[in-house]
């Protein structure tokens, strides 16, 4: 019944036209005049996914290149370590955490900025992906703070006259990667995109020292190749996981063919999957990275020669640090959210019902997620061996 929702938003946004026109008259004569080029930019990226945040880094880099002296304030959803991946990159000056519900209304209050010793922003950007209901809160924010706005028009049911209020408002490109989608916002701001946009994550010298120490303690410092495996993902997205039994079979095939060792990464929701995988790798050299920070995980992945993972954040981290990665996709959409990079291979089955995850998550699957569980081990093995052969330059 999504069409009822679309009708509601169509009527709602158009009824807003009268009120917005009155507000715009007041803003033009009595409101704050934001600076241009902007001295302070407020970038809003409240979706929870770590991978989505990494995919937004080319957009942040584009802003930084265009306006190097501007202060960039990034709003993210609360997470213990997401901010740590960006602080060392120099892409943003300040990271603030806002709740998904009510966060934009908080930031729309001028006291939110003055209490932090800042003036309100001159430009606010609502990055993709976002929930459509956030657009109303975003409109309230740019109206109350008196700043310019930039975002994307989602579809025909979106408010057609929002270009009057959101100064930089471009249609959403369809069947396009998330990196390219956000770069269209930059183009609407008059910024030329880089010919080779890159995703990045930040690491410190201490993070790299952790990775070196871990590999030395395990006796893997001189073992080639080092293959990273992440068999899990968030618990609520467990439908993305490839069966543990197939991970075990894959590891045995790779060890028989390539020898080397395996570095298994365990996230907060991966204990069962990692325990099952480790139980099947008893005779194969392996070690488990757990209780590590995201930056330490990134530094360890950087030292791997190959990364094999499901549709999760670690594939994006691997692409950002330059480690060849094979990502196993099922219900997710690789056109939009595959790891961004040249040394990336996606393995998936061409099922008529896949992908089923877009802007709206799936509720159920009558086929028991066979789009991912039916992926054969040989298919992943061939992709891994082929990618390793193409990019082989063992890391010390």
Residue pairs with C-beta under 8 A, 6 or more apart in sequence:
2 360
6 155
6 157
7 157
9 132
9 157
9 158
9 159
10 156
10 157
13 157
13 158
13 159
13 160
13 162
14 159
14 160
14 161
16 159
17 161
20 139
20 143
20 161
20 164
20 165
23 143
24 164
24 165
27 143
27 146
31 146
32 120
32 145
32 146
32 147
33 146
34 121
34 122
34 123
34 146
34 147
34 148
35 122
36 122
36 123
36 148
37 67
37 70
38 67
38 70
38 121
38 122
38 123
38 147
38 148
39 70
39 71
39 119
39 122
40 70
40 71
40 73
40 118
40 119
40 120
40 121
40 122
40 123
41 63
41 67
41 70
41 71
41 72
41 73
41 121
41 122
41 123
41 124
41 125
42 73
42 75
42 107
42 121
42 123
42 124
42 125
42 147
43 56
43 59
43 60
43 63
43 72
43 73
43 74
43 75
43 92
43 125
43 127
44 75
44 98
44 104
44 107
44 124
44 125
44 126
44 127
44 130
44 134
44 138
45 52
45 53
45 56
45 74
45 75
45 76
45 127
46 75
46 76
46 77
46 98
46 100
46 103
46 104
46 130
46 134
47 53
47 77
47 129
47 130
48 77
48 79
48 100
49 313
50 79
50 82
50 85
50 294
50 313
50 316
50 317
51 312
51 313
51 315
51 316
51 337
51 339
52 129
52 178
52 337
53 76
53 82
53 85
53 86
54 85
54 199
54 200
54 201
54 313
54 316
54 317
54 320
55 177
55 178
55 179
55 182
55 199
55 316
55 337
55 340
56 127
56 178
56 182
57 86
57 89
57 91
57 198
57 199
57 200
57 201
57 320
58 179
58 182
58 183
58 194
58 197
58 198
58 199
58 340
59 127
59 179
59 182
59 183
59 185
59 186
60 72
60 74
60 86
60 91
60 92
61 91
61 194
61 197
61 198
61 200
62 183
62 186
62 191
62 193
62 194
62 197
63 70
63 72
63 125
63 186
63 191
64 72
64 90
64 91
65 191
65 194
66 186
66 189
66 191
71 93
71 94
71 118
72 91
72 92
72 93
72 94
73 92
73 93
73 94
73 95
73 96
73 118
73 121
74 86
74 92
74 94
74 95
74 96
75 95
75 96
75 97
75 98
75 103
75 107
76 82
76 83
76 95
76 96
76 97
76 98
77 97
77 98
77 99
77 100
77 103
78 97
78 98
78 99
79 97
81 293
81 294
81 295
82 294
83 95
83 97
84 202
84 293
84 294
84 295
85 201
85 202
85 294
85 295
85 298
85 317
86 92
86 95
86 201
86 202
87 95
87 202
88 202
88 203
88 204
88 295
89 200
89 201
89 202
91 200
96 107
96 116
98 104
98 106
98 107
99 106
100 131
104 134
104 137
104 138
104 140
104 141
105 137
105 140
105 141
106 112
107 141
108 137
108 140
108 141
108 144
108 145
109 144
110 120
110 144
110 145
113 119
113 120
113 121
113 145
120 145
120 146
120 147
121 145
121 147
122 147
122 148
123 147
123 148
123 149
123 150
123 189
124 138
124 141
124 142
124 145
124 147
124 148
124 149
124 150
125 149
125 150
125 151
125 185
126 134
126 135
126 138
126 149
126 150
126 151
126 152
127 182
127 185
128 152
128 172
128 178
128 181
128 182
128 185
129 178
129 359
130 151
132 154
132 158
135 151
135 154
135 158
135 159
135 162
138 149
138 151
138 166
139 149
139 162
139 165
139 166
141 149
142 148
142 149
142 165
142 166
143 165
148 167
148 168
149 165
149 166
149 167
149 168
149 169
150 166
150 167
150 168
150 169
150 185
150 188
150 189
151 166
151 168
151 169
151 185
152 169
152 170
152 171
152 172
152 181
152 184
152 185
153 162
153 169
153 170
153 171
153 172
154 172
154 359
155 172
162 169
163 169
168 185
168 188
168 189
169 188
170 184
170 185
170 187
170 188
172 181
173 180
173 181
173 184
175 335
175 336
176 335
176 336
177 335
177 336
177 337
177 338
177 340
178 336
178 337
179 197
179 199
179 340
181 336
183 193
183 197
186 193
187 193
197 340
198 320
198 340
198 341
199 316
199 319
199 320
199 339
199 340
199 341
200 320
201 295
201 298
201 317
201 320
201 321
202 295
203 295
203 298
203 299
203 302
203 321
204 295
207 293
207 295
207 296
207 298
207 299
208 299
208 302
210 292
210 296
210 299
210 300
211 296
211 299
211 300
211 302
211 303
212 221
212 303
214 287
214 289
214 300
215 221
215 226
215 300
215 303
218 261
218 287
219 285
220 226
220 261
220 263
220 285
220 287
223 260
223 261
223 285
224 260
224 305
224 394
225 258
225 260
225 305
225 306
225 388
225 392
225 394
226 260
226 261
226 262
226 263
226 303
226 304
226 305
226 306
226 395
227 251
227 254
227 258
227 260
227 261
227 262
227 263
227 304
227 305
227 306
227 307
227 308
227 384
228 262
228 263
228 264
228 265
228 300
228 301
228 304
228 306
228 307
228 308
228 309
228 314
228 318
228 323
229 247
229 251
229 262
229 263
229 264
229 265
229 277
229 307
229 308
229 309
230 264
230 265
230 267
230 270
230 307
230 308
230 309
230 310
230 312
230 314
230 315
231 241
231 242
231 244
231 247
231 264
231 270
231 273
231 274
231 276
231 277
231 310
232 241
232 266
232 267
232 269
232 270
232 273
232 274
232 310
232 312
233 240
233 241
233 267
233 269
233 270
233 310
233 311
233 312
234 267
234 269
234 312
235 269
237 311
237 312
239 330
239 331
239 362
239 365
239 369
239 372
240 310
240 311
240 312
240 330
240 331
240 332
240 372
241 273
241 310
241 372
242 310
242 328
242 330
242 372
242 373
242 375
242 380
243 373
244 273
244 276
244 277
244 280
245 280
246 375
246 377
246 380
247 277
247 280
248 276
248 277
248 280
248 281
249 377
250 308
250 377
250 380
250 381
250 384
251 262
251 277
251 280
251 281
251 284
251 286
252 284
253 377
253 381
254 260
254 262
254 381
254 384
254 385
255 262
255 284
255 285
257 381
257 385
258 385
258 388
260 285
260 305
261 284
261 285
261 286
261 287
262 281
262 284
262 285
262 286
262 287
263 286
263 287
263 288
263 289
263 300
263 304
264 274
264 277
264 278
264 281
264 286
264 287
264 288
264 289
265 288
265 289
265 290
265 297
265 300
265 301
265 314
266 274
266 288
266 289
266 290
267 312
267 314
274 288
274 290
278 286
278 288
289 296
289 297
289 300
292 300
294 317
297 314
297 317
298 317
298 320
298 321
299 321
301 307
301 314
301 317
301 318
301 321
301 323
302 321
302 322
302 323
302 395
303 395
304 318
304 323
304 395
305 323
305 324
305 388
305 392
305 394
305 395
306 323
306 324
306 325
306 326
306 384
306 387
306 388
307 314
307 315
307 318
307 323
307 324
307 325
307 326
308 325
308 326
308 328
308 380
308 384
309 315
309 318
309 325
309 326
309 327
309 328
310 327
310 328
310 372
311 327
311 328
311 329
311 330
311 332
311 337
315 325
315 327
315 339
315 344
316 339
316 340
318 324
318 325
318 339
319 325
319 339
319 340
319 341
319 343
319 344
320 341
322 341
322 343
323 343
324 343
324 344
324 345
324 387
324 388
324 390
324 391
325 339
325 341
325 343
325 344
325 345
325 387
326 345
326 346
326 347
326 380
326 383
326 384
326 387
327 334
327 338
327 339
327 344
327 345
327 346
327 347
328 347
328 348
328 372
328 375
328 380
329 338
329 346
329 347
329 348
329 355
329 372
330 348
330 349
330 354
330 369
330 371
330 372
330 373
330 375
331 354
331 355
331 356
331 357
331 362
331 365
331 369
331 371
331 372
332 355
332 357
333 355
333 357
333 358
334 346
334 348
334 355
335 355
336 358
338 344
338 346
343 387
343 390
343 391
345 383
345 386
345 387
347 375
347 379
347 380
347 383
348 354
348 371
348 375
349 371
349 372
349 374
349 375
351 367
351 370
351 371
353 367
353 371
354 371
356 362
356 365
